[in-house]
């Protein structure tokens, strides 16, 4: 419930500021939201691709990862 109230307060505050904003600022806001959405979609796509890779190729044992990281830092 607290999350909903906080979200509503944020939306109200944003709306009040948007009402006073210049048109180019509004365009910038839309662009930022679109960028965020595209990044989220890219992250989801990468997640599915990694899951498929794990299904096909398996995973690397943690001990091997630690050894490789240790050898890279030398």
N, CA, C and O atoms as a GROMACS GRO file, in nm:
protein
  296
    1UNK      N    1   0.082  -0.119   0.000
    1UNK     CA    2   0.000   0.000   0.000
    1UNK      C    3   0.087   0.125   0.000
    1UNK      O    4   0.056   0.223  -0.068
    2UNK      N    5   0.195   0.121   0.077
    2UNK     CA    6   0.285   0.237   0.085
    2UNK      C    7   0.346   0.268  -0.051
    2UNK      O    8   0.363   0.385  -0.087
    3UNK      N    9   0.378   0.163  -0.128
    3UNK     CA   10   0.435   0.182  -0.261
    3UNK      C   11   0.337   0.255  -0.352
    3UNK      O   12   0.376   0.345  -0.426
    4UNK      N   13   0.210   0.217  -0.346
    4UNK     CA   14   0.108   0.281  -0.428
    4UNK      C   15   0.094   0.428  -0.392
    4UNK      O   16   0.085   0.513  -0.481
    5UNK      N   17   0.091   0.459  -0.263
    5UNK     CA   18   0.080   0.597  -0.218
    5UNK      C   19   0.200   0.678  -0.263
    5UNK      O   20   0.185   0.791  -0.310
    6UNK      N   21   0.318   0.621  -0.250
    6UNK     CA   22   0.440   0.690  -0.292
    6UNK      C   23   0.439   0.713  -0.443
    6UNK      O   24   0.474   0.821  -0.491
    7UNK      N   25   0.398   0.612  -0.517
    7UNK     CA   26   0.392   0.625  -0.663
    7UNK      C   27   0.293   0.734  -0.703
    7UNK      O   28   0.321   0.814  -0.792
    8UNK      N   29   0.178   0.737  -0.638
    8UNK     CA   30   0.079   0.839  -0.668
    8UNK      C   31   0.133   0.978  -0.638
    8UNK      O   32   0.108   1.072  -0.714
    9UNK      N   33   0.207   0.993  -0.529
    9UNK     CA   34   0.265   1.122  -0.494
    9UNK      C   35   0.370   1.164  -0.597
    9UNK      O   36   0.377   1.281  -0.634
   10UNK      N   37   0.450   1.069  -0.642
   10UNK     CA   38   0.550   1.099  -0.744
   10UNK      C   39   0.484   1.140  -0.875
   10UNK      O   40   0.526   1.236  -0.939
   11UNK      N   41   0.381   1.068  -0.915
   11UNK     CA   42   0.310   1.101  -1.039
   11UNK      C   43   0.249   1.240  -1.029
   11UNK      O   44   0.254   1.317  -1.125
   12UNK      N   45   0.192   1.273  -0.915
   12UNK     CA   46   0.132   1.406  -0.897
   12UNK      C   47   0.240   1.514  -0.908
   12UNK      O   48   0.220   1.615  -0.975
   13UNK      N   49   0.354   1.493  -0.842
   13UNK     CA   50   0.463   1.590  -0.846
   13UNK      C   51   0.516   1.606  -0.988
   13UNK      O   52   0.545   1.718  -1.033
   14UNK      N   53   0.530   1.496  -1.058
   14UNK     CA   54   0.578   1.500  -1.198
   14UNK      C   55   0.477   1.575  -1.284
   14UNK      O   56   0.515   1.659  -1.365
   15UNK      N   57   0.351   1.544  -1.268
   15UNK     CA   58   0.247   1.609  -1.348
   15UNK      C   59   0.249   1.760  -1.328
   15UNK      O   60   0.238   1.836  -1.424
   16UNK      N   61   0.263   1.803  -1.203
   16UNK     CA   62   0.266   1.947  -1.174
   16UNK      C   63   0.384   2.014  -1.244
   16UNK      O   64   0.371   2.124  -1.297
   17UNK      N   65   0.497   1.947  -1.243
   17UNK     CA   66   0.615   2.004  -1.309
   17UNK      C   67   0.602   2.001  -1.461
   17UNK      O   68   0.645   2.094  -1.530
   18UNK      N   69   0.543   1.895  -1.513
   18UNK     CA   70   0.524   1.885  -1.658
   18UNK      C   71   0.430   1.994  -1.709
   18UNK      O   72   0.448   2.045  -1.820
   19UNK      N   73   0.332   2.028  -1.630
   19UNK     CA   74   0.238   2.134  -1.670
   19UNK      C   75   0.311   2.266  -1.691
   19UNK      O   76   0.266   2.349  -1.770
   20UNK      N   77   0.423   2.287  -1.621
   20UNK     CA   78   0.497   2.412  -1.629
   20UNK      C   79   0.617   2.404  -1.723
   20UNK      O   80   0.683   2.505  -1.748
   21UNK      N   81   0.645   2.287  -1.775
   21UNK     CA   82   0.766   2.266  -1.855
   21UNK      C   83   0.750   2.318  -1.998
   21UNK      O   84   0.640   2.326  -2.052
   22UNK      N   85   0.865   2.352  -2.056
   22UNK     CA   86   0.868   2.391  -2.197
   22UNK      C   87   0.849   2.268  -2.284
   22UNK      O   88   0.873   2.155  -2.241
   23UNK      N   89   0.805   2.290  -2.408
   23UNK     CA   90   0.778   2.180  -2.499
   23UNK      C   91   0.902   2.095  -2.524
   23UNK      O   92   0.893   1.972  -2.527
   24UNK      N   93   1.019   2.158  -2.541
   24UNK     CA   94   1.140   2.079  -2.566
   24UNK      C   95   1.177   1.994  -2.446
   24UNK      O   96   1.235   1.886  -2.461
   25UNK      N   97   1.144   2.042  -2.327
   25UNK     CA   98   1.169   1.962  -2.206
   25UNK      C   99   1.079   1.839  -2.206
   25UNK      O  100   1.122   1.730  -2.169
   26UNK      N  101   0.955   1.857  -2.247
   26UNK     CA  102   0.862   1.743  -2.255
   26UNK      C  103   0.911   1.641  -2.356
   26UNK      O  104   0.900   1.520  -2.334
   27UNK      N  105   0.964   1.689  -2.468
   27UNK     CA  106   1.019   1.598  -2.568
   27UNK      C  107   1.138   1.522  -2.512
   27UNK      O  108   1.156   1.403  -2.540
   28UNK      N  109   1.221   1.590  -2.432
   28UNK     CA  110   1.335   1.523  -2.368
   28UNK      C  111   1.288   1.415  -2.272
   28UNK      O  112   1.348   1.307  -2.265
   29UNK      N  113   1.182   1.443  -2.198
   29UNK     CA  114   1.128   1.344  -2.103
   29UNK      C  115   1.081   1.220  -2.178
   29UNK      O  116   1.110   1.108  -2.136
   30UNK      N  117   1.010   1.240  -2.287
   30UNK     CA  118   0.962   1.127  -2.367
   30UNK      C  119   1.080   1.047  -2.420
   30UNK      O  120   1.079   0.924  -2.418
   31UNK      N  121   1.183   1.117  -2.467
   31UNK     CA  122   1.302   1.049  -2.519
   31UNK      C  123   1.370   0.965  -2.410
   31UNK      O  124   1.411   0.852  -2.435
   32UNK      N  125   1.381   1.021  -2.290
   32UNK     CA  126   1.442   0.946  -2.180
   32UNK      C  127   1.360   0.823  -2.144
   32UNK      O  128   1.416   0.716  -2.118
   33UNK      N  129   1.229   0.837  -2.142
   33UNK     CA  130   1.144   0.722  -2.111
   33UNK      C  131   1.156   0.615  -2.218
   33UNK      O  132   1.158   0.495  -2.188
   34UNK      N  133   1.165   0.657  -2.344
   34UNK     CA  134   1.181   0.561  -2.453
   34UNK      C  135   1.315   0.490  -2.444
   34UNK      O  136   1.324   0.369  -2.469
   35UNK      N  137   1.420   0.564  -2.408
   35UNK     CA  138   1.553   0.503  -2.392
   35UNK      C  139   1.547   0.399  -2.282
   35UNK      O  140   1.599   0.288  -2.297
   36UNK      N  141   1.485   0.433  -2.171
   36UNK     CA  142   1.475   0.341  -2.058
   36UNK      C  143   1.400   0.214  -2.098
   36UNK      O  144   1.441   0.104  -2.062
   37UNK      N  145   1.292   0.231  -2.173
   37UNK     CA  146   1.213   0.116  -2.218
   37UNK      C  147   1.296   0.028  -2.311
   37UNK      O  148   1.293  -0.095  -2.300
   38UNK      N  149   1.370   0.090  -2.402
   38UNK     CA  150   1.454   0.014  -2.496
   38UNK      C  151   1.563  -0.062  -2.420
   38UNK      O  152   1.592  -0.177  -2.452
   39UNK      N  153   1.622   0.003  -2.319
   39UNK     CA  154   1.725  -0.065  -2.239
   39UNK      C  155   1.666  -0.184  -2.164
   39UNK      O  156   1.729  -0.289  -2.156
   40UNK      N  157   1.547  -0.166  -2.110
   40UNK     CA  158   1.481  -0.277  -2.041
   40UNK      C  159   1.456  -0.393  -2.136
   40UNK      O  160   1.477  -0.509  -2.100
   41UNK      N  161   1.411  -0.362  -2.257
   41UNK     CA  162   1.385  -0.467  -2.356
   41UNK      C  163   1.515  -0.538  -2.396
   41UNK      O  164   1.516  -0.659  -2.415
   42UNK      N  165   1.624  -0.462  -2.408
   42UNK     CA  166   1.754  -0.522  -2.440
   42UNK      C  167   1.800  -0.614  -2.327
   42UNK      O  168   1.853  -0.723  -2.353
   43UNK      N  169   1.779  -0.571  -2.203
   43UNK     CA  170   1.816  -0.654  -2.088
   43UNK      C  171   1.737  -0.784  -2.086
   43UNK      O  172   1.793  -0.890  -2.059
   44UNK      N  173   1.609  -0.776  -2.114
   44UNK     CA  174   1.525  -0.896  -2.115
   44UNK      C  175   1.569  -0.989  -2.227
   44UNK      O  176   1.577  -1.111  -2.207
   45UNK      N  177   1.598  -0.934  -2.343
   45UNK     CA  178   1.645  -1.015  -2.456
   45UNK      C  179   1.776  -1.084  -2.421
   45UNK      O  180   1.794  -1.203  -2.449
   46UNK      N  181   1.868  -1.011  -2.358
   46UNK     CA  182   1.997  -1.069  -2.319
   46UNK      C  183   1.977  -1.181  -2.217
   46UNK      O  184   2.046  -1.283  -2.222
   47UNK      N  185   1.883  -1.163  -2.126
   47UNK     CA  186   1.853  -1.267  -2.027
   47UNK      C  187   1.809  -1.395  -2.095
   47UNK      O  188   1.858  -1.503  -2.062
   48UNK      N  189   1.716  -1.384  -2.190
   48UNK     CA  190   1.668  -1.503  -2.261
   48UNK      C  191   1.780  -1.568  -2.342
   48UNK      O  192   1.789  -1.691  -2.348
   49UNK      N  193   1.865  -1.486  -2.403
   49UNK     CA  194   1.977  -1.541  -2.480
   49UNK      C  195   2.074  -1.616  -2.389
   49UNK      O  196   2.123  -1.723  -2.425
   50UNK      N  197   2.102  -1.560  -2.272
   50UNK     CA  198   2.191  -1.628  -2.177
   50UNK      C  199   2.130  -1.757  -2.126
   50UNK      O  200   2.201  -1.857  -2.108
   51UNK      N  201   2.000  -1.757  -2.101
   51UNK     CA  202   1.934  -1.881  -2.057
   51UNK      C  203   1.946  -1.990  -2.163
   51UNK      O  204   1.973  -2.106  -2.131
   52UNK      N  205   1.927  -1.952  -2.289
   52UNK     CA  206   1.940  -2.049  -2.398
   52UNK      C  207   2.083  -2.101  -2.406
   52UNK      O  208   2.105  -2.220  -2.429
   53UNK      N  209   2.180  -2.012  -2.388
   53UNK     CA  210   2.320  -2.053  -2.391
   53UNK      C  211   2.350  -2.153  -2.280
   53UNK      O  212   2.421  -2.251  -2.302
   54UNK      N  213   2.296  -2.128  -2.162
   54UNK     CA  214   2.317  -2.220  -2.050
   54UNK      C  215   2.253  -2.355  -2.080
   54UNK      O  216   2.310  -2.460  -2.050
   55UNK      N  217   2.133  -2.354  -2.141
   55UNK     CA  218   2.067  -2.480  -2.176
   55UNK      C  219   2.150  -2.560  -2.276
   55UNK      O  220   2.161  -2.682  -2.265
   56UNK      N  221   2.210  -2.490  -2.374
   56UNK     CA  222   2.287  -2.557  -2.478
   56UNK      C  223   2.426  -2.597  -2.431
   56UNK      O  224   2.471  -2.708  -2.456
   57UNK      N  225   2.493  -2.506  -2.362
   57UNK     CA  226   2.635  -2.526  -2.330
   57UNK      C  227   2.665  -2.553  -2.184
   57UNK      O  228   2.779  -2.581  -2.148
   58UNK      N  229   2.565  -2.545  -2.100
   58UNK     CA  230   2.589  -2.565  -1.958
   58UNK      C  231   2.650  -2.440  -1.896
   58UNK      O  232   2.654  -2.333  -1.956
   59UNK      N  233   2.697  -2.457  -1.774
   59UNK     CA  234   2.757  -2.344  -1.703
   59UNK      C  235   2.902  -2.374  -1.672
   59UNK      O  236   2.950  -2.486  -1.688
   60UNK      N  237   2.973  -2.272  -1.626
   60UNK     CA  238   3.113  -2.287  -1.587
   60UNK      C  239   3.116  -2.304  -1.435
   60UNK      O  240   3.052  -2.227  -1.364
   61UNK      N  241   3.190  -2.403  -1.385
   61UNK     CA  242   3.199  -2.420  -1.240
   61UNK      C  243   3.258  -2.296  -1.173
   61UNK      O  244   3.347  -2.232  -1.229
   62UNK      N  245   3.208  -2.262  -1.055
   62UNK     CA  246   3.252  -2.143  -0.982
   62UNK      C  247   3.402  -2.146  -0.955
   62UNK      O  248   3.468  -2.042  -0.963
   63UNK      N  249   3.456  -2.261  -0.924
   63UNK     CA  250   3.600  -2.271  -0.897
   63UNK      C  251   3.681  -2.231  -1.020
   63UNK      O  252   3.785  -2.167  -1.008
   64UNK      N  253   3.635  -2.269  -1.138
   64UNK     CA  254   3.704  -2.231  -1.261
   64UNK      C  255   3.698  -2.080  -1.282
   64UNK      O  256   3.797  -2.019  -1.322
   65UNK      N  257   3.585  -2.021  -1.255
   65UNK     CA  258   3.571  -1.876  -1.269
   65UNK      C  259   3.668  -1.805  -1.175
   65UNK      O  260   3.734  -1.710  -1.215
   66UNK      N  261   3.676  -1.851  -1.050
   66UNK     CA  262   3.767  -1.788  -0.954
   66UNK      C  263   3.912  -1.800  -1.000
   66UNK      O  264   3.989  -1.705  -0.987
   67UNK      N  265   3.950  -1.917  -1.053
   67UNK     CA  266   4.088  -1.934  -1.102
   67UNK      C  267   4.117  -1.839  -1.217
   67UNK      O  268   4.223  -1.777  -1.222
   68UNK      N  269   4.023  -1.828  -1.311
   68UNK     CA  270   4.042  -1.740  -1.426
   68UNK      C  271   4.052  -1.593  -1.383
   68UNK      O  272   4.133  -1.518  -1.435
   69UNK      N  273   3.969  -1.554  -1.288
   69UNK     CA  274   3.975  -1.416  -1.239
   69UNK      C  275   4.106  -1.389  -1.167
   69UNK      O  276   4.165  -1.282  -1.182
   70UNK      N  277   4.152  -1.487  -1.091
   70UNK     CA  278   4.279  -1.470  -1.019
   70UNK      C  279   4.395  -1.459  -1.117
   70UNK      O  280   4.486  -1.379  -1.095
   71UNK      N  281   4.394  -1.537  -1.223
   71UNK     CA  282   4.504  -1.532  -1.320
   71UNK      C  283   4.501  -1.403  -1.402
   71UNK      O  284   4.606  -1.357  -1.446
   72UNK      N  285   4.385  -1.344  -1.423
   72UNK     CA  286   4.374  -1.218  -1.496
   72UNK      C  287   4.427  -1.101  -1.414
   72UNK      O  288   4.477  -1.004  -1.470
   73UNK      N  289   4.416  -1.109  -1.284
   73UNK     CA  290   4.457  -0.997  -1.200
   73UNK      C  291   4.608  -0.995  -1.174
   73UNK      O  292   4.659  -0.901  -1.113
   74UNK      N  293   4.678  -1.097  -1.219
   74UNK     CA  294   4.824  -1.102  -1.197
   74UNK      C  295   4.895  -1.017  -1.296
   74UNK      O  296   5.018  -1.009  -1.293
   0.00000   0.00000   0.00000
